[in-house]
Structures are given as C-alpha cells and as structure tokens.
Amino acid sequence: MKFDLHLNVGKVYRTQKPGSVEMFYSGKEIADYCNYYGITHGVCIYDDYKHLKELIDNTDAKIYGVQWIVDKDQELDVGKEGWYGIKLHSHRGYRDATKYDWKEPTKKRGPLSVEDKMNGISPNSYGLNYGDKYVKEILANLPDGSLVYMHSQGWPAIDNRARPEHLFMLATDFFNLKFIMGHAGGYGAMLAALPGAHVPPHERQKGYDVYKTSIRNYGDSVVQFRASAHYANMVHNLFLDSSCYTPDKAIALRDTKKWCVGSDYPFGANKPRNSEGNDDANHWGVEDFAKNHVWNFDRQSQLFANAMGREAVEDGYKQCFDYIEKPIDVLAQEQFEWMSDWKQVVKAEKDKFKEDEKG
C-alpha cells in the first residue's frame, strides 16, 4: 500500500496575494503521477467533478474525492462516484464579497479604492473563516462519515483563522464527520525551517525582516506541529496530512499514529499552467517533477522514513485507510477504548509517583 493523503486535480485556486496564480492539472496528469509512483490510494481535492472522474478513469488507485467548497450555496456532488466529502480552505478560493466577507460576514464591501486595485485587492472575498456560522451550516448538511479536509496554516497572527485549535474545535462540534488537517498544523517549507547560520548580528536583527519572519514562523510551527498531534490523539474524527516534511514535523508526528504522507502534488511544479486551455511548454510532467523537486511522493515518504523509520510510514498508510473506510461509530468506539486505556496508564503513573514520594 502507498497512500497519498493530499493530491489536487483541476483548478487550484489562487490566494489574495498579488502574484498568486491559479494552477490547472488535468485528471490524466494526476493519474500519470499516481501510476508513476505506484500510489494505491489517494485523497484528491477537486474543483470540478469532470476532472475527478477523468482521474478515476485513468488509474487503478483508489481515489477518495473531496470537493473544493468556496461558497455556502455551492451544490455538493453527494452520491457521485468517488465523492467522499469536501475541502475547506482558509486562504484560497474566492466568491463575491458583496455577499459576505470573512472579517465581517454580514457587511457588504464597498467600491474598491485606487490603492486597493494597485495592491491587487479584488472585489472577491478569499478563503473561508472557520469561525463563521456559514461554515457550520455547510458542515451540518453533510452526510454522516463525510471527509472534511481543512487547510491549516499555523503562523502566529492574531487574526489567523487556520490554526490547529480551530480545526480541533470544529471536530468536537461535529463528531459525525471525519476531519483531515492539511499540513499537520502548518505547511512547513522554508518559513518553518530553523534559520540558517548566516543570521545578522544583534544590532541588525531589528530591521532584518527575513530573519524576523523566519524565526517567528519556525518558533510557532514547532508548537503547532506538536499541538496537532495532541489534538488528533484526543478525538476519533481528526487525522493529519503530513505535507510537507520538516525535521520538527517528523519529531512531532512520533507522538501519534493518526497521520499519513501527503505530497500536495502538483504544488511545487515549475511554471504550472494557469488555465484549463493554456498549454504551457514549461508545464512539468511527472518525470520532470520526480527529477527536479524534493516534494514528490517517494521523496516525502523517504524523508519521513529516515526520521521515523519505514515501519512508521507504512503504518501511516494503513491508519489512513482504516480512518477513511471504517464507519464513524466504529472509530468512536475505538477511540473510547483507547482513551480508557490511556487513563489507566496515567493513573498508574500517578500512583507510582505517590509511592516514590512516600519512599
């Protein structure tokens, strides 16, 4: 078994940041990726059902489709082949901001200023605020046992609406749904890596934005990785996608069995096509990606295996399969039994500590 917990097909929405572009990879291209790496199972985020169906038709891998939801009024593909749930994102995906905005859901945004336009701000509202009532309305209408894949982005900002604790709270509000926390608390990559040796001296650090951003995000990411593992252990309906590898994420994931490798393909591909009809000559194929990018499936699996052991990675594949395939009430019962055993272990440790104190 080789389980990739994070694939994308069709259009991948942009963020609000200037310079952010939409990507597009066809179902056939994602199927080629699965076939190239021998992936047997995968959770795939899709924007349009026809792309998911094309993927399913071109690979022997078992594909669990999660539909990208950007608007509360969006029609769900419940009952269609390969549909297993939805994807909610805090920063990507857009809708008409005159309907609602994530900061003030009931307030209409007025005309854009010249400054807004120069800064790349559009009349669209980007991402979903996980704390707003319309998100809970979406979740309340899902069938029992549906997958809910949610992006996590754990940088230390007061208004960050995608930290692990927010996903944990939703999981405890909707015990009938199966939540998957994308990125296990934070994507990782450079801003979650320990700053290098070439840091500026103390007198220069104050104005050195690259260092400041790096140390801030690294410090917080370590905490978020560990919190994510803890939250996953506490409830039956929360599972972690590993994308992408950092040493500290691997250390944190040693504390839980509820995680699986995710590649987040095709993120990281060189100069991806930005529309369905644009045949860009620089659009990477699978073999190009395998040769030139560190985040392909095999490389991700190997990095975690180096840090945690091959057995832990392969167990993650099985854990993920069981999490998705088992009925939600079975997962709840197993969690109850695990928590009961855990409480007994804690009690035994406390009793031993008391005896040692007496001695």
N, C-alpha and C positions, 0 to 999 in steps of 0.2 A: 504494500500500500504506500502511495505517495500522495499526500493530501495538501493541496494549496488552498489556504483559507482566504486568500484575497486576490481575486482576478477582476479585471474590468473589461467590458466589451461595449462597442458602440461609442457614443459620445461620452467623454469625461468632462464635466462642467468646469468652467474657469472660476476663479475667485474674483473678488472685487479689486484686487491689487492691479494697478496699471502694469501692463506687460504680461499678465497671466493670459494664457490661451487655452482654448478647448482642444482636446485631442480626440482623435477618432481611430479606432481599430475595429476591423470587421470581425464577425463571428468566425470566419475561416482563418483569419490570422491568429486569433486566440486559440482556436483548435490546433493550429500548427504548433503553437507554443506548448500546449498540453501534450501533444503527441511527441514532440521533440524530447521533452524531459520525462516522458513516461508517467505523467501525472494520472492517477487513477480516480481521484475525487477532487472537486474544487467548488468553492463558493464564489460565484461570479456576480458582480454588480452590473446592472444593465439599465440603459435609459429607454430603449425601445425593444419590445418583445421580439421583433423580427431578427434582431441581432443575437439575442439569446438562443432563438430557435436555430439559427444558422450554426452557432457554436455547437449545440447539442447534436445536430445532424452530421457534423464533421469530425467527431471524436468519440472514442469508446469510453472516455472518462465519464463518471457520474457527475453531472453538473447540478448544483443547487443554486437556482437563480434568485437574487434579491433585487427587487425593483427600486430604482432610484426615485425617491419621492421629494419633489421640490415645492409642492403646493398641497394644501389641505384638501382641495377639491379634486385632486387627481384620481382617475379611475384605476382601481387595482386589477391586476391580472390573475386574481384568485381562480384556481381551477384549471389554468393553462399548464401544459406540460413544462416541467422544470421550475415552476414558480414555488418558492418556499418562504418568501417573506419580502421585507423591504429594507432599503438603505436610507438612513437619515444622515445628513451632513451639516455640520455647524458653519462651514465656511464656503463651500462650493454649491453651485446651483442657484438659480435666480428666478424671480417671479415679479409680477407687477407690484411695485412698492406702494402704489396708491391703495392697494387692498389692505396691506399691513406691513409693518416694518419690525425687525427683530427687537429694536430698542424700545419702540412704542407701538405695539401691535395694533392698537385701535386708532392711531393717528396717521392721517394721510400726509405723505411727504409732498411739499410744495414744489414749485418750479426750481430747476437747478440753476445755481449761480454760475457765472463765467468761471469763477475759481474752481467750483466743483467739476465742471467739464474739463478744465485744464488738468486737474488731478486724476482724471479717469473715472470719476464717480458717475454712475449711470442712474437712470430712473428705476432701475431694478433693485430689489432687495436680495441680498446674498445670504445663503445659509439659513438654517433653522435654529431658533433659540430653544434649546432643550427644556427650558423652564416655562415656556409659554403654554397656555391652555390648548392651543390648536394641535400641538404635538401629542398631548394626551388624548385628544379627540381622535387623532389618526390611530394611535395605539389601541384605543378602546374598541375600534371597529375591526381589528384583525382577528382571524380565526385562532383558536387555542393552538399553541405549539408553533406558531409562526416565528420565523427568524427575524430579528431586528438588528441589522448591522448598523453600528453607530460609530462615527469618526470620533477619535479623542485627540486632543491637541493640548498637551499639558504645560504650556508656558505660563509663567507667573504674571498674569494680568488680572486686574480686579474684575474686568468685565468678560473674562474668558468663560464661555458657556459650554466648553467641551472638555472639562477636566473629569477625571475618573469618578469623582464623588457624585457628579451629576448623573452619570450613567448608572451608577450603583443605586441611586435613589429611584430612578425610573424602574430598574429591575425589581426593586422591592415594592413598587406600586403595581406592577403588572407581573405577578408570579406565573401567569398563564402563558407568557411569551418567552422565547429563547433569545437573549441578548448576546451579541458578539461585540466586544470592544475593539475597534480597529486600533492597531499600533500599540496595544497594551499600555496605554496611558500617554503615549507620545511617539511621533514618527521615528525620532532618532536622528540619524544622519549627522551633519556637521554641528548643528547648534546644540545637540545633546551629547557631543563628544567633549571629553576633558580638554580644555585649552592647551595648546602646544607649548613647547619650551620657549618659544620666541615671544614672550609677553613683554609689554613695555614696563619700564621701571615705575615705581610707585608714583613719582611726580607726573607721569604721563597717563596713568590709568584713568584719571578723572574724565579726560576728554577722548579716550580711545574707545569709540563705540563698538568696534568689532570685538574687542576683548570683553567689554562690559556685557554685550549681548550674549557672548559665548559662555561666560562664567555664570551668568544669571540663568540661562536655559539649561546648562549642564546641571547646576545645583538643584534646580526644580525637577528636572527629568528623572534624576535618581530617586527622588521621593515618590514621583508619580508612578514609576515602574513598580516600586515596592507596594504602593497602595493598591494598584490594580490587581496584583497577585493576591493580596489580602482580601479584597472585595470579592474576587472570583471564588475564593475558598468559602466565603460566608453564605452564599446563596446557590441554589440549584440551577439558576437560569442566567448565569453570566459566564462567558467564555472569552478567551483572549486570542487575538491575532497578533503574531509577533512582528510584523513588518514595521521597521526593518531592523537588522541586527545592530546592536551596540554591546560592548562588553558588560556594561552595567545592567542592560535589559536582561541579558542571559543570566546574570547573577540573581536578579530579582525573580525570574521565572523558575529558578530552582525550588522556590517555596510553594509552587502549585503544580498540579498535574493538568490543570484546565487551560492549556494553551496549545497552539499549533502553528507551524511555519506558514507564513503568508508572504508572497513575493510582491504583491501590489503591481504586477505587470499590467499594462505597459509603462507605468511611471518610470522615468529614467531613460526611456528610449530617446535616441538622438533625433532632434528636429521632427517630432511627430506631425502627421497630417492634422490640420486644424479644422477640416470639414469633411463631410462624407464624400464629396466629389473631387477633392483635391489630391491628385496622385503625385505626391512629393517624391522626387528621386532620392531624397535623403532619409526617407522613411525606413527605419531599420526593420529588417527581417529577423526571424528568430536566431539564425546563426550569427548575424552581426551582433545581436544583443548578448548572446552567450559569450562571444569573444571579447566584447568591449565593456561590459557593465557588471559591476560587482553584485547587483541585486537580483540576478536571475535565481530561479528556484533552487537549483543544485548548489549554487554558491551560498545562498541563505541557509540551506539545510546544513551544509558543511561547517559554516561558521558557528552555528549553534551546537553542532555535534562536537566541534573542537572544544567548546567551552563547557558543555554539559554532558557529553557522551552520546554516542549514536543511539543507544537504547532510549534515552530521554526523548530524542527527536521522533523516533519511530513510535514510541508510546503516545506522543502527542497526536500523531496521525490517527491512531486508534481512538484516543479520547475524543477527538473531534467528530469522528464517525459516530461514536456512541451518543454524543451530545445531540447531534442533529437527528439521528434515526430513532432514538428512544422516545416514547411518549413522555410528555411533560410531567405527568403524575408519577411515572417511574423515576425520573430524575429527582423529583421532590422527595420521594421515599428514600432513595439512596442518600440524598443529602442529609435527611433527618437521621439516618443510621450513622453516617459519618460524623455528624455533629455530636451525637450521643457518645460515640467512642472517643471523640476529641475531648469532650467534657470530662470523661473518666480519666483520661491521661492527665489533664490539667489538675484534677482533684488529687490524683496520686502524687503529682509533683509537689503540690502544696502540702500534702500530708507529710511527705518526705522532708520538706523544708522545715516543718514544725518539729519533727522528730530530731533533726540535726541541730536545731536551736536548743532543744532541751538537753541534748548530749553535750 
